[in-house]
Amino acid sequence: MIFRPQPVMTAAALIALAVLIWLGVWQLERREWKQDLIAEYAAVSAGEPVTLATAICGGGEFRQRPVLPPELRGEQSVRMYGFDSEGNPGWRILQIADAPGCLTQARAVLVQTGFEHFATGVMDSVELLRLAATPEPGPFTPENIPGSNEWHRFDRAALAVEFGLAPGALADVWARQDAPPASLSSTPPSRHLGYALTWFGLALTLIGVYFAYHVREGRFRLK
């Protein structure tokens, strides 16, 4: 067998091959990680629903349990931009409920009571909730427009004032709709497997092109 690798092409091909294999392995690791998250979410969701007070004050596993809708304080609501479990954009409808006694500073908790889809205008009701920390805004999160009831940031002080409360009255947790995060459902584990197979397929294609070139140039042949 005669094999005289073309130096520049060989170096570039080895780097590209390493990157493609790394991407494939990374997608397999993402698949396994996401499978574990989905299994964990399903196991917690199978637990008996608890009250909002139990979820907040009980600690431990109770913070992850499904939460029954609490009694709300009044009918006022705000619209908070967000996504449903399938990644569709819309408005989360938020109202407030009285904070349990274990929260010595907070007087109210934000509670999601519905989800209004942008595309259809359909309003989904919320049957069960899940406790979560109020999220921090990202660098590209738009500013809130209270006058139009369009909220993008969980600015607790401004939201508290909107509900007629003191600026520090809202808890740093909220009760959101009990549904898998969009990151788990919009890109399921099977899709990560497909991505991995794509990267590995490109790696095999690269190998084939590399040797086909050397055969054509007479750099690789069998005596």
N, C-alpha and C positions, 0 to 999 in steps of 0.2 A: 504494500500500500504506500502510495506517495501522497503526502499531505504537506503543503507549503502554505500555512495561513497568511492571509494578507494582514499585515500588522495593525494598520489603523482601523480597518473594518472589524478585526477580531476584538480589539480593545473596546470599540463602541458596542459591538454585539454582546460582549460579556457584561458590560454595565447595564445595557437595556434588559438583558436576560435576568440579571439579579433584581432589577426593579420590578419586572413583571412577576417574578416568583414571589417577591416580598409582598406585592399587592394582593396576589392570590391567597397567600397565607394569612395576611391581615384580614381579608374578607371572611375567611374561615373562622378566625378568632372572633370577629364581630358577630358572626352567626351563632357561635357557642355562647358568647356573652349575652346576646339578645334572647336566646332560648332560656337561659337562666333567669333573666329579668321577667320574662313572660310567665315562667313557672312560679316564680316568687309572687308575682302580682296575682296570679290565679289562686294560689294557696291562701293568700291574705283575704282575697275577695270571698272565699268560701266561708269565712268566719261569720259569726252572728253579728248583725248590725248593732251599733251602739248609739247612744245619744251624743249630741255635740259636747255636752259637759264631760261625759266619760272619755271621749276621744281626746279632749284637751287636758283634762286633769288626771286621767288614769295613768298616763305615761306608758312606756314600753310598747307592747304589742297593740294596745288600744289606739295609739296614734295612727296605726296603719289600717285599722278596721274600717269597713263601710260604715257610714254615718247616716242616721235617719234625719230627714229634713226637720229642722227645729221650728218652733213658733217664731214668726218674724215680728219685727218691731215696725209697724206701719206698712204702707204699700209703696213707698218711694223706692225707685230703682235707678241704677246707672248701667250704661252699656260699656263693657270692657272688651276691647278687641282681643280675639283669640281664635283658636282652632278646635274643632271637634276631634274625636278619637280617630277619624279617618283623614285628618289633615285638611278638612274643608274650612275656609275662613268664615268668620261671622262675629256676632256680638254675644259675649257672655252677659246674661242679665244678672246683676248682683243686687241683693238687698242686704239688710242687716238683721242680726238676731242679738239678743242680750248675751253678753259674755258671762261665762260661769264665774263663780266666786273665787276660784283659784287664781284667776288673773286679777291681781290687785290693782293694776294700773288701767287696763283696758276696760271699756264699758260696752263694747259691741264687737261682733265678728262679722266679716263679710261672708255672705252665703250666695252661691250660684243657684238661681231658681229656674233658669232656662237658657236656651241657646238659639239665637236667631241667625239662620243661614243667609249669607249675602246673595247666593245664586237664586234661591227660591223664595226667600222671605218666610220660609216655614219656621215655626217656633217649636223646638223640642223641649219637652218638660224634663225635669230632673227628679228621679225617683230615689236615688241614693247618692251620697256625697262621700268625699275622701278629704281628710285634713292635709293641708300642705302649707309650707311657708310662703308668704307673699313674695313673688319673684322680683328680683332686681331688674331694672331696665337695662337693655343692651345699648351699645354705642349708637345704634341707628334707630332706636325706638322713637317714634314721633312724640311730640308734646301732646298733652291732654288739651281737649277743647271743651271745658265744662259747659259753656253756653249752648253747645250743640249736643250735649250729652254724649260725647265721643271721648272715651278714655282709652289710653294705650299704656300708661304707666300706673303701677300700684303705688301712687303717692298717698300714703295713708293719712297724712295731715290734711291734704286737700280733699280727699274723699270723706274724711270725717266732717269737715266743714260743710261739704255738699249735703250730708245727711243731717245737718243741724247739730253736730256734736262738737266737743272741744277738739283741737288739733291732735291731741295725743290719745284720743278715746278708742281708736281702732286697734285690735289685736294684730300681732305680726304673723298670725296664721289666718288662713281662710278655708272655707269648706267649698271645694270645687266638685264638679260632676264626677261621679265615680265611674270612670272609663279609662281604659289603657291610654297612656300618652300617645300622641300622634307619632312620635319617634319609634314606637313599638309596632304600631299597626300599619302605618303607611309604607314602611320598609320591613316586611316580615323576614324571618330567618331564611326562608326559601329563596328570597331575592338575593340575599348575601351569598348564598351558594351559587346562584346563577352568575353573580359578579365574579366569584372566585374561578369558576369554570371558564369564564371569558378571558380572564388574565392568564390562566394556565394555557388556554388554547392559543392566545397570542404568543406566549413563550414558545410553544411547539412550532408555530408558524415561523417565528424568527429563526429557530434552529434550522427548519427546512429551507428557508430562503438563504441562510448563510451557507449551507453545504451545496445548495443548487448553484450559487454563484461560483464557489470554488471548483465545482465540477465543470462548469461552463468555461472557466478560465484555465482549465488544465492543472489546477493546483491540488486537486483531490481526485485520485483515481486508483484503481486496483491494477496491479501488474498482471 
